[in-house]
Amino acid sequence: MLTNNLYNDRDYLLPYLDKMLEWNGSKEDWKRRFNAYIPFADFEIYNAAAEFFTGASLEIVGWAGAVGKSDCLVLCKGYYEAIDGNDDPISA
């Protein structure tokens, strides 16, 4: 559950961001665009984690089974694109 305490929110949301980045292959590159399969039932908390750390919302781009009842493939634009619309770290 999110709170008004920035440090508590960070600690609560970080495992969700880490799970998405691990699926994508690297926990180090959260500033670039990434994708992941997540349980649709937990979409809101994963989206909150993406927004908290990158400033970008998740976009559902596919489904692993029944729409709305299975895992979904999500895309996050990442920090660089959320900041200036460009995935180039030099211009961010």
N, C-alpha and C positions, 0 to 999 in steps of 0.2 A: 504494500500500500504506500502510495506517495505521501509525503509530508511537506511541511514548509521548511524543513531543514535540508539544505543543499547536500551536506555530507551523508545524511541518512539515505536520501534519494539516490545518490551516486552509488553507494554500497548496495542498495536494493536492485538497481537497474543494471549494474555492470555485468552480472552473470548472464543476463539475457543478450546483451550486446556481444559478449564473449562467445556465446553459443552460435550466434549468427556468423561471426567472423571465423570461428573454427570450421564451420561448414564450408565457408568460402576458401579456406586454406591458410589464412594468416590472420592472427590477432593483432598484427602490427600495422596493418594498412587500413584503418578505419576511416581515414580521411578521403579515400577514393571510393568510387562506386562499388557496391558489393551486393550479392544476392544470397539467399538461403532458403531452405525449407523449414517452416515453423508450423506448429500445431495451430490451426485456425482458431480453436477455442482460446488460445492465448495471444491472439493478434494484438489486442489493445496494449498489453504490457510490453510486448516486443516493439510495437510502434512507439510507445512512450520512451523506451530505451534508445531507439534510433533518434528520435527527436531531441532527447536530452543531450546525447553525446555528439551528434553530427549536425543537428539543426534541420535535418531532412526527414520527412515522413516515409513510411514504407508504402510501396505500391504492390498490390497483388497482381502478379503476371501469369500465374498458372496454378493448377491444382493437381495433387497426387491421386485424387479419387473424386468422390462426390463433392460437388461445389458446396461450400459452406459447412461440410462435415468432416473434412479430411485435412491433411497437411496442405499448406499452400506455399507456392514459390513466391518470394517477395524480392523486390528490388529496392535498394536504398541508394540515392544519388551520392551520398557521402558528404563530408564536411566541405570539401573544395567547391563542389557544385552548389551546395546550399548557400555558401558565402557569396560567390560571385558568378555562378552559372557556368563555371569553367572547371574542368577536371585537371587543369594544369597547376601544379603546386607553385610554380614560379610567379604566376599572376595573382595568387590568393593572398 
